[in-house]
Amino acid sequence: MRVGPRVTGRIERGLLVLVGFTHDDGEAQLVWMADKILGIRIFSDAEDKMNLSLADVGGALLVVSQFTLYGDAVKGRRPSFIDAARPEIAVPLYERFVAVLRERTHVETGEFGAMMEVELVNDGPVTLWLER
């Protein structure tokens, strides 16, 4: 992941986590999401079954702040982002989320609010939307 010419985060095997926050999110959602991400069994085992977690494969996380996940494009031609938490709410939530994850695994990040270039090599067709 790059911000301008500078590499801000890089992982090998693991998960790219695009994370957005809404006004109602708090500690309970952060902890649930961290537990879910770290424990979900989506990596293949020796029999090619999705049966292994991030810890099982020794993976890491690349966490990217992405407020546009809460974009609403139902009406009109321009998305509305009114459901996305404002920076004064979202920044502390993002920092806390990363801290909770770092207590349990290796985490790399971008920069909140920066224009980031993210490169992904997708190992299989697994993309999940997690929300609580």
N, CA, C and O of each residue as an XYZ file, in Angstrom:
528
protein
N       0.846     -1.152      0.000
C       0.000      0.000      0.000
C       0.902      1.228      0.000
O       1.904      1.282      0.713
N       0.528      2.209     -0.810
C       1.328      3.425     -0.934
C       0.482      4.665     -0.665
O      -0.701      4.730     -1.000
N       1.128      5.627     -0.058
C       0.597      6.986      0.033
C       1.636      7.835     -0.681
O       2.728      8.059     -0.158
N       1.297      8.307     -1.876
C       2.298      8.962     -2.723
C       3.375      7.952     -3.070
O       3.054      6.816     -3.416
N       4.641      8.330     -2.987
C       5.708      7.385     -3.327
C       6.097      6.460     -2.166
O       6.903      5.547     -2.347
N       5.531      6.691     -0.982
C       5.933      5.987      0.237
C       5.084      4.737      0.484
O       3.856      4.800      0.450
N       5.741      3.607      0.733
C       5.047      2.375      1.119
C       4.700      2.494      2.601
O       5.584      2.683      3.437
N       3.407      2.382      2.923
C       2.968      2.516      4.318
C       2.623      1.179      4.951
O       2.582      1.067      6.176
N       2.377      0.171      4.137
C       2.057     -1.143      4.673
C       2.218     -2.209      3.617
O       1.949     -1.982      2.437
N       2.664     -3.388      4.058
C       2.858     -4.506      3.132
C       2.795     -5.794      3.937
O       3.401     -5.898      5.003
N       2.064     -6.767      3.428
C       2.019     -8.095      4.046
C       2.212     -9.138      2.963
O       2.073     -8.857      1.772
N       2.531    -10.329      3.391
C       2.564    -11.469      2.474
C       1.199    -12.155      2.580
O       0.194    -11.578      2.166
N       1.146    -13.348      3.116
C      -0.119    -14.072      3.234
C      -0.975    -13.454      4.334
O      -0.483    -13.147      5.420
N      -2.234    -13.281      4.046
C      -3.124    -12.721      5.046
C      -4.374    -12.157      4.430
O      -4.850    -12.631      3.399
N      -4.908    -11.128      5.081
C      -6.170    -10.541      4.653
C      -6.037     -9.037      4.463
O      -5.389     -8.348      5.251
N      -6.660     -8.547      3.406
C      -6.853     -7.124      3.209
C      -8.210     -6.802      3.827
O      -9.233     -7.345      3.410
N      -8.216     -5.918      4.820
C      -9.441     -5.554      5.528
C      -9.761     -4.098      5.221
O      -9.053     -3.194      5.665
N     -10.833     -3.875      4.459
C     -11.326     -2.529      4.211
C     -12.342     -2.250      5.305
O     -13.323     -2.981      5.437
N     -12.123     -1.207      6.088
C     -12.966     -0.965      7.255
C     -13.563      0.443      7.208
O     -12.868      1.435      6.984
N     -14.876      0.489      7.429
C     -15.583      1.756      7.526
C     -16.407      1.768      8.796
O     -16.770      0.715      9.322
N     -16.698      2.941      9.281
C     -17.464      3.073     10.521
C     -18.666      3.962     10.302
O     -18.634      4.899      9.503
N     -19.731      3.652     11.028
C     -20.923      4.476     11.027
C     -21.059      5.125     12.401
O     -20.317      4.802     13.329
N     -22.005      6.034     12.518
C     -22.176      6.828     13.745
C     -22.474      5.987     14.979
O     -22.153      6.392     16.096
N     -23.084      4.824     14.791
C     -23.496      3.993     15.925
C     -22.440      2.994     16.375
O     -22.647      2.296     17.368
N     -21.325      2.907     15.682
C     -20.297      1.929     16.038
C     -19.582      2.323     17.327
O     -19.420      3.502     17.642
N     -19.161      1.297     18.059
C     -18.442      1.519     19.303
C     -17.597      0.310     19.652
O     -17.321     -0.531     18.796
N     -17.187      0.220     20.902
C     -16.294     -0.838     21.373
C     -16.832     -2.236     21.092
O     -16.082     -3.116     20.671
N     -18.121     -2.445     21.322
C     -18.710     -3.785     21.111
C     -18.555     -4.236     19.659
O     -18.229     -5.395     19.403
N     -18.786     -3.329     18.709
C     -18.636     -3.685     17.297
C     -17.176     -3.941     16.949
O     -16.873     -4.848     16.175
N     -16.264     -3.146     17.517
C     -14.840     -3.330     17.229
C     -14.336     -4.688     17.697
O     -13.637     -5.393     16.969
N     -14.701     -5.041     18.920
C     -14.249     -6.316     19.483
C     -14.844     -7.482     18.713
O     -14.140     -8.442     18.401
N     -16.138     -7.410     18.403
C     -16.787     -8.486     17.635
C     -16.105     -8.650     16.283
O     -15.800     -9.766     15.862
N     -15.866     -7.518     15.600
C     -15.267     -7.573     14.275
C     -13.848     -8.132     14.329
O     -13.470     -8.947     13.487
N     -13.066     -7.703     15.305
C     -11.707     -8.226     15.443
C     -11.734     -9.738     15.680
O     -10.987    -10.484     15.047
N     -12.597    -10.183     16.591
C     -12.716    -11.621     16.855
C     -13.127    -12.380     15.593
O     -12.584    -13.446     15.299
N     -14.077    -11.832     14.860
C     -14.568    -12.502     13.642
C     -13.459    -12.592     12.599
O     -13.237    -13.655     12.020
N     -12.769    -11.493     12.360
C     -11.711    -11.475     11.347
C     -10.591    -12.447     11.707
O     -10.096    -13.176     10.847
N     -10.199    -12.456     12.960
C      -9.095    -13.313     13.383
C      -9.481    -14.788     13.449
O      -8.623    -15.658     13.298
N     -10.741    -15.074     13.668
C     -11.152    -16.455     13.839
C     -11.837    -17.107     12.653
O     -11.983    -18.328     12.619
N     -12.260    -16.308     11.677
C     -13.013    -16.883     10.561
C     -12.127    -17.838      9.760
O     -10.973    -17.533      9.460
N     -12.680    -18.976      9.428
C     -11.910    -20.034      8.758
C     -12.142    -19.943      7.255
O     -13.085    -20.532      6.724
N     -11.277    -19.203      6.579
C     -11.438    -19.002      5.136
C     -10.211    -19.411      4.323
O     -10.202    -19.278      3.099
N      -9.182    -19.906      4.998
C      -7.994    -20.379      4.285
C      -8.097    -21.884      4.095
O      -8.639    -22.589      4.946
N      -7.581    -22.369      2.988
C      -7.685    -23.789      2.648
C      -6.736    -24.653      3.469
O      -5.596    -24.280      3.746
N      -7.253    -25.826      3.849
C      -6.435    -26.821      4.530
C      -5.830    -27.769      3.496
O      -5.914    -27.509      2.295
N      -5.227    -28.855      3.947
C      -4.567    -29.809      3.045
C      -5.545    -30.471      2.082
O      -5.140    -30.955      1.026
N      -6.824    -30.496      2.435
C      -7.850    -31.093      1.570
C      -8.592    -30.046      0.748
O      -9.643    -30.325      0.171
N      -8.032    -28.834      0.699
C      -8.581    -27.716     -0.058
C      -9.969    -27.272      0.434
O     -10.785    -26.781     -0.345
N     -10.217    -27.451      1.721
C     -11.456    -26.990      2.354
C     -11.155    -25.695      3.101
O     -10.095    -25.560      3.714
N     -12.067    -24.760      3.052
C     -11.898    -23.515      3.820
C     -12.096    -23.863      5.289
O     -13.219    -23.920      5.790
N     -10.968    -24.096      5.969
C     -11.032    -24.644      7.315
C      -9.990    -24.043      8.259
O      -9.922    -24.429      9.426
N      -9.175    -23.100      7.766
C      -8.094    -22.552      8.581
C      -8.288    -21.048      8.791
O      -8.780    -20.338      7.914
N      -7.893    -20.591      9.964
C      -7.983    -19.165     10.292
C      -6.672    -18.460      9.961
O      -5.695    -19.089      9.555
N      -6.671    -17.170     10.141
C      -5.473    -16.367      9.922
C      -4.311    -16.876     10.775
O      -3.191    -17.020     10.285
N      -4.580    -17.144     12.040
C      -3.531    -17.645     12.938
C      -3.017    -19.008     12.484
O      -1.821    -19.285     12.578
N      -3.916    -19.857     11.994
C      -3.527    -21.199     11.542
C      -2.516    -21.150     10.404
O      -1.667    -22.034     10.286
N      -2.606    -20.113      9.562
C      -1.698    -20.019      8.414
C      -0.564    -19.027      8.654
O       0.248    -18.786      7.761
N      -0.503    -18.454      9.848
C       0.551    -17.485     10.161
C       0.436    -16.209      9.348
O       1.441    -15.601      8.981
N      -0.795    -15.811      9.071
C      -1.026    -14.634      8.232
C      -1.016    -13.326      8.989
O      -0.940    -13.296     10.217
N      -1.094    -12.250      8.238
C      -1.114    -10.892      8.778
C      -2.310    -10.150      8.196
O      -3.020    -10.670      7.336
N      -2.522     -8.928      8.676
C      -3.625     -8.104      8.194
C      -3.103     -6.808      7.600
O      -2.176     -6.199      8.134
N      -3.698     -6.393      6.501
C      -3.480     -5.075      5.933
C      -4.811     -4.344      6.089
O      -5.768     -4.641      5.373
N      -4.880     -3.394      7.014
C      -6.130     -2.710      7.366
C      -6.144     -1.324      6.726
O      -5.233     -0.520      6.923
N      -7.208     -1.064      5.951
C      -7.342      0.174      5.201
C      -8.641      0.862      5.600
O      -9.710      0.258      5.524
N      -8.560      2.113      6.023
C      -9.769      2.884      6.314
C     -10.484      3.188      4.999
O      -9.862      3.624      4.030
N     -11.799      2.953      4.976
C     -12.557      3.060      3.731
C     -13.972      3.552      4.021
O     -14.909      2.754      4.054
N     -14.137      4.868      4.232
C     -15.451      5.400      4.582
C     -16.466      5.185      3.472
O     -17.668      5.177      3.736
N     -16.010      5.011      2.232
C     -16.946      4.851      1.117
C     -17.731      3.546      1.184
O     -18.674      3.354      0.417
N     -17.354      2.647      2.092
C     -18.162      1.432      2.284
C     -19.577      1.787      2.724
O     -20.511      1.018      2.495
N     -19.737      2.933      3.345
C     -21.063      3.388      3.770
C     -21.695      4.346      2.773
O     -22.606      5.095      3.129
N     -21.231      4.336      1.543
C     -21.851      5.143      0.496
C     -23.205      4.573      0.108
O     -23.351      3.360     -0.049
N     -24.184      5.434     -0.044
C     -25.534      5.034     -0.438
C     -25.802      5.599     -1.828
O     -25.870      6.815     -2.011
N     -25.953      4.713     -2.801
C     -26.171      5.127     -4.180
C     -27.570      4.770     -4.669
O     -27.789      4.656     -5.875
N     -28.515      4.594     -3.754
C     -29.871      4.219     -4.134
C     -30.540      5.335     -4.931
O     -31.165      5.070     -5.958
N     -30.418      6.566     -4.473
C     -31.063      7.697     -5.162
C     -30.015      8.515     -5.909
O     -28.864      8.628     -5.485
N     -30.439      9.067     -7.007
C     -29.576      9.974     -7.761
C     -28.392      9.290     -8.406
O     -28.354      8.067     -8.542
N     -27.426     10.104     -8.801
C     -26.250      9.588     -9.499
C     -24.967      9.790     -8.708
O     -23.895      9.351     -9.126
N     -25.077     10.449     -7.576
C     -23.901     10.672     -6.734
C     -24.164     10.028     -5.379
O     -25.201     10.291     -4.769
N     -23.252      9.192     -4.895
C     -23.497      8.529     -3.608
C     -23.516      9.527     -2.450
O     -22.841     10.556     -2.468
N     -24.308      9.182     -1.458
C     -24.366      9.946     -0.219
C     -23.551      9.196      0.824
O     -23.593      7.968      0.890
N     -22.813      9.936      1.635
C     -21.987      9.318      2.662
C     -22.443      9.723      4.056
O     -21.636      9.741      4.986
N     -23.716     10.047      4.217
C     -24.199     10.542      5.493
C     -24.196      9.467      6.579
O     -24.210      9.785      7.768
N     -24.176      8.188      6.171
C     -24.111      7.112      7.168
C     -22.691      6.852      7.671
O     -22.500      6.206      8.702
N     -21.702      7.356      6.943
C     -20.309      7.173      7.368
C     -20.015      8.098      8.540
O     -20.421      9.260      8.548
N     -19.300      7.564      9.533
C     -18.926      8.379     10.693
C     -17.998      9.509     10.260
O     -17.124      9.319      9.414
N     -18.194     10.669     10.842
C     -17.321     11.818     10.592
C     -15.935     11.518     11.179
O     -15.816     10.697     12.089
N     -14.901     12.171     10.671
C     -13.536     11.887     11.131
C     -13.347     11.958     12.652
O     -12.590     11.161     13.206
N     -14.006     12.876     13.325
C     -13.821     12.988     14.770
C     -14.316     11.753     15.520
O     -13.891     11.497     16.647
N     -15.209     10.992     14.900
C     -15.682      9.719     15.463
C     -14.886      8.561     14.865
O     -14.461      7.652     15.578
N     -14.691      8.608     13.545
C     -14.083      7.485     12.833
C     -12.603      7.282     13.164
O     -12.155      6.141     13.270
N     -11.844      8.350     13.326
C     -10.401      8.202     13.591
C     -10.151      7.438     14.890
O      -9.383      6.476     14.882
N     -10.775      7.832     16.016
C     -10.548      7.046     17.236
C     -11.028      5.595     17.115
O     -10.401      4.688     17.662
N     -12.134      5.376     16.402
C     -12.609      4.000     16.200
C     -11.604      3.196     15.393
O     -11.304      2.053     15.738
N     -11.084      3.778     14.331
C     -10.097      3.108     13.492
C      -8.836      2.789     14.295
O      -8.325      1.671     14.235
N      -8.343      3.760     15.037
C      -7.129      3.542     15.836
C      -7.349      2.467     16.893
O      -6.458      1.653     17.135
N      -8.505      2.451     17.521
C      -8.811      1.435     18.528
C      -8.930      0.056     17.875
O      -8.440     -0.935     18.418
N      -9.580     -0.006     16.712
C      -9.731     -1.260     15.986
C      -8.364     -1.855     15.652
O      -8.133     -3.044     15.869
N      -7.470     -1.039     15.130
C      -6.121     -1.497     14.797
C      -5.396     -1.961     16.057
O      -4.693     -2.971     16.026
N      -5.557     -1.237     17.164
C      -4.897     -1.620     18.422
C      -5.406     -2.972     18.917
O      -4.619     -3.802     19.372
N      -6.719     -3.197     18.829
C      -7.291     -4.481     19.256
C      -6.718     -5.613     18.406
O      -6.374     -6.669     18.937
N      -6.612     -5.410     17.112
C      -6.049     -6.430     16.229
C      -4.569     -6.663     16.523
O      -4.109     -7.805     16.528
N      -3.828     -5.594     16.766
C      -2.381     -5.717     17.017
C      -2.080     -6.450     18.318
O      -0.973     -6.958     18.494
N      -3.024     -6.514     19.212
C      -2.819     -7.298     20.430
C      -2.718     -8.780     20.116
O      -2.217     -9.551     20.935
N      -3.187     -9.195     18.938
C      -3.286    -10.620     18.623
C      -2.579    -11.059     17.347
O      -2.371    -12.256     17.148
N      -2.201    -10.115     16.472
C      -1.550    -10.515     15.226
C      -0.775     -9.339     14.637
O      -0.852     -8.214     15.131
N      -0.029     -9.624     13.574
C       0.721     -8.575     12.876
C      -0.241     -7.781     11.984
O      -0.998     -8.359     11.205
N      -0.201     -6.459     12.108
C      -1.092     -5.579     11.342
C      -0.275     -4.481     10.683
O       0.563     -3.847     11.324
N      -0.524     -4.263      9.408
C       0.012     -3.125      8.668
C      -1.180     -2.248      8.287
O      -2.300     -2.743      8.151
N      -0.942     -0.954      8.115
C      -2.028     -0.031      7.797
C      -1.598      0.981      6.754
O      -0.427      1.084      6.387
N      -2.581      1.714      6.298
C      -2.328      2.893      5.477
C      -2.363      4.107      6.382
O      -1.944      4.047      7.538
N      -2.868      5.213      5.847
C      -3.036      6.429      6.626
C      -4.486      6.869      6.511
O      -5.013      7.018      5.409
N      -5.116      7.072      7.638
C      -6.515      7.462      7.645
C      -6.697      8.755      6.851
O      -6.000      9.741      7.087
N      -7.634      8.740      5.915
C      -7.981      9.926      5.147
C      -7.067     10.229      3.980
O      -7.340     11.156      3.217
N      -5.991      9.480      3.817
C      -5.058      9.736      2.717
C      -5.539      9.049      1.444
O      -6.301      8.083      1.494
N      -5.087      9.557      0.312
C      -5.317      8.887     -0.962
C      -4.305      7.751     -1.034
O      -3.100      7.986     -1.120
N      -4.802      6.519     -0.997
C      -3.919      5.360     -0.935
C      -4.040      4.525     -2.202
O      -5.122      4.403     -2.777
N      -2.939      3.960     -2.625
C      -2.920      2.995     -3.712
C      -2.723      1.627     -3.083
O      -1.693      1.364     -2.463
N      -3.707      0.760     -3.244
C      -3.660     -0.562     -2.630
C      -3.542     -1.602     -3.736
O      -4.351     -1.632     -4.663
N      -2.527     -2.452     -3.629
C      -2.354     -3.553     -4.571
C      -2.752     -4.837     -3.881
O      -2.432     -5.053     -2.712
N      -3.455     -5.691     -4.613
C      -3.954     -6.948     -4.054
C      -3.711     -8.084     -5.030
O      -4.026     -7.981     -6.216
N      -3.149     -9.164     -4.520
C      -3.110    -10.417     -5.253
C      -4.094    -11.319     -4.525
O      -3.818    -11.778     -3.417
N      -5.231    -11.572     -5.139
C      -6.304    -12.320     -4.503
C      -6.086    -13.811     -4.703
O      -6.113    -14.303     -5.832
N      -5.872    -14.520     -3.619
C      -5.637    -15.971     -3.648
C      -6.978    -16.685     -3.492
O      -7.324    -17.150     -2.406
N      -7.706    -16.762     -4.564
C      -9.019    -17.391     -4.516
C     -10.130    -16.359     -4.506
O      -9.895    -15.179     -4.245
N     -11.317    -16.804     -4.786
C     -12.445    -15.876     -4.944
C     -13.184    -15.622     -3.638
O     -14.402    -15.796     -3.592
N     -12.501    -15.219     -2.584
C     -13.153    -15.015     -1.293
C     -13.169    -13.529     -0.950
O     -12.126    -12.923     -0.707
N     -14.355    -12.959     -0.935
C     -14.563    -11.601     -0.459
C     -15.802    -11.627      0.411
O     -16.866    -12.059     -0.032
N     -15.675    -11.168      1.645
C     -16.791    -11.199      2.576
C     -17.110     -9.807      3.085
O     -16.218     -8.978      3.260
N     -18.382     -9.559      3.319
C     -18.847     -8.333      3.945
C     -19.253     -8.706      5.362
O     -20.155     -9.523      5.547
N     -18.609     -8.128      6.360
C     -18.937     -8.401      7.750
C     -19.476     -7.129      8.387
O     -18.867     -6.065      8.276
N     -20.604     -7.240      9.046
C     -21.174     -6.071      9.702
C     -21.977     -6.525     10.894
O     -22.624     -7.572     10.867
N     -21.929     -5.718     11.948
C     -22.740     -6.007     13.128
C     -23.249     -4.730     13.722
O     -23.957     -4.756     14.729
